[in-house]
Amino acid sequence: HWGSEVVSIRVGRRSCSVETLLFDMLKGRTEERLHIEDPFQLSRNLHCVLRLEKEYKLYDKLWEAMQSMSRLEVPAGLVPIETCRTTVLSAPWQADSSAEAVEHHGHPVVGPKLVQAGGWNSGPRPEE
């Protein structure tokens, strides 16, 4: 849970930020923020590197990715970089026979324009 757990490679599992035996030295652990324990300086909370405005942006992007995946779409940030240069189709089934713009390593390509337009469901449906 955002703000109540600590990312810690030292512990190696999900842990509550208020667990005093594990994180009693971690600064800012009671704030409702992302907590990332520095593996070398246990008192250092790496959320200070993100700053609050970037932390909100990270949260929003993770939320958008989760929403895309719940609709069986590939999140925009996970599209391989070489596909960013291909033509984005209005719907994956409207491709010509070359299919290079539709599949990359066997996975459907969803470019940023397609995701912003509403994802796979935004184009016309093929006839059944």
C-alpha positions in Angstrom: 0.0 0.0 0.0 1.3 3.4 -1.1 2.4 5.4 2.0 2.2 2.5 4.5 4.8 0.1 3.2 8.6 0.2 2.6 10.4 -1.0 -0.4 13.5 -2.7 1.1 15.9 -5.0 -0.7 17.4 -5.7 2.7 14.2 -7.2 4.0 13.2 -8.8 0.7 9.4 -8.8 1.3 6.5 -6.3 1.7 6.7 -4.7 5.1 4.8 -2.0 7.0 6.6 1.2 7.5 5.6 1.2 11.2 7.4 -2.0 12.0 9.8 -0.6 14.5 12.2 -3.6 14.6 12.8 -3.3 10.8 12.6 0.4 10.1 13.1 2.3 13.3 16.0 4.3 11.8 14.1 5.2 8.5 13.4 8.9 8.4 9.9 10.0 7.3 8.4 6.5 7.6 5.2 7.8 9.3 4.5 10.2 6.4 2.0 9.0 3.8 4.5 8.8 1.0 6.4 6.2 -1.0 9.1 4.7 1.2 12.3 3.3 -0.3 15.0 2.2 2.2 18.5 3.0 1.1 20.3 -0.4 1.4 23.5 1.2 2.6 22.2 4.0 4.8 19.3 2.5 6.6 18.1 5.9 8.0 17.9 7.4 4.5 14.4 7.3 2.8 15.0 7.6 -0.9 11.6 9.3 -1.4 13.6 12.5 -0.8 15.2 11.9 -4.3 11.8 11.8 -6.0 10.4 14.8 -4.3 6.6 15.0 -3.7 5.6 16.3 -7.2 7.5 13.5 -9.0 6.1 10.9 -6.5 2.6 12.0 -7.5 3.5 11.7 -11.2 5.0 8.2 -10.6 1.8 7.2 -8.8 -0.4 8.5 -11.6 1.7 6.7 -14.3 1.5 3.4 -12.3 -2.2 3.9 -12.0 -2.6 4.5 -15.7 -0.5 1.4 -16.5 -2.7 -0.7 -14.1 -5.8 0.6 -15.8 -4.4 -0.3 -19.3 -3.5 -3.8 -18.2 -7.0 -4.3 -16.7 -8.3 -3.6 -20.2 -5.8 -6.1 -21.6 -3.8 -3.2 -23.2 -0.1 -2.8 -23.2 0.8 0.3 -21.1 2.3 3.1 -23.2 5.6 3.0 -21.2 6.1 -0.7 -22.0 5.9 -0.5 -25.7 9.4 -1.4 -27.1 11.2 1.7 -28.4 11.5 0.5 -32.0 7.7 0.3 -32.2 7.5 4.0 -31.4 8.7 4.7 -34.9 6.1 2.5 -36.6 2.7 3.7 -37.8 0.1 3.6 -35.1 -3.1 2.0 -36.4 -6.6 3.0 -35.3 -7.2 -0.7 -34.5 -4.8 -3.7 -34.7 -7.1 -5.7 -37.0 -7.0 -3.0 -39.7 -3.4 -3.7 -40.7 -2.4 -4.7 -44.2 -0.8 -8.0 -44.8 2.7 -7.0 -43.7 1.6 -6.9 -40.0 4.9 -5.4 -38.9 3.0 -2.4 -37.3 0.6 -4.8 -35.5 2.9 -7.3 -33.9 6.4 -7.1 -32.4 7.9 -10.4 -31.2 4.4 -11.9 -31.2 2.8 -9.2 -29.1 0.3 -6.6 -30.2 1.8 -3.1 -30.6 -0.1 -0.3 -28.8 1.5 3.1 -29.5 1.0 6.2 -27.4 -1.6 7.6 -29.7 -3.7 4.5 -29.5 -3.5 4.4 -25.8 -4.4 8.1 -25.5 -7.3 7.5 -27.8 -8.8 4.9 -25.6 -6.8 1.8 -26.3 -7.8 -1.3 -28.2 -11.5 -0.6 -27.9 -11.4 2.8 -29.5 -11.4 1.6 -33.2 -14.2 0.0 -35.1 -14.8 -3.6 -34.3 -14.3 -6.3 -37.0 -17.5 -7.9 -38.3 -18.4 -11.1 -36.6 
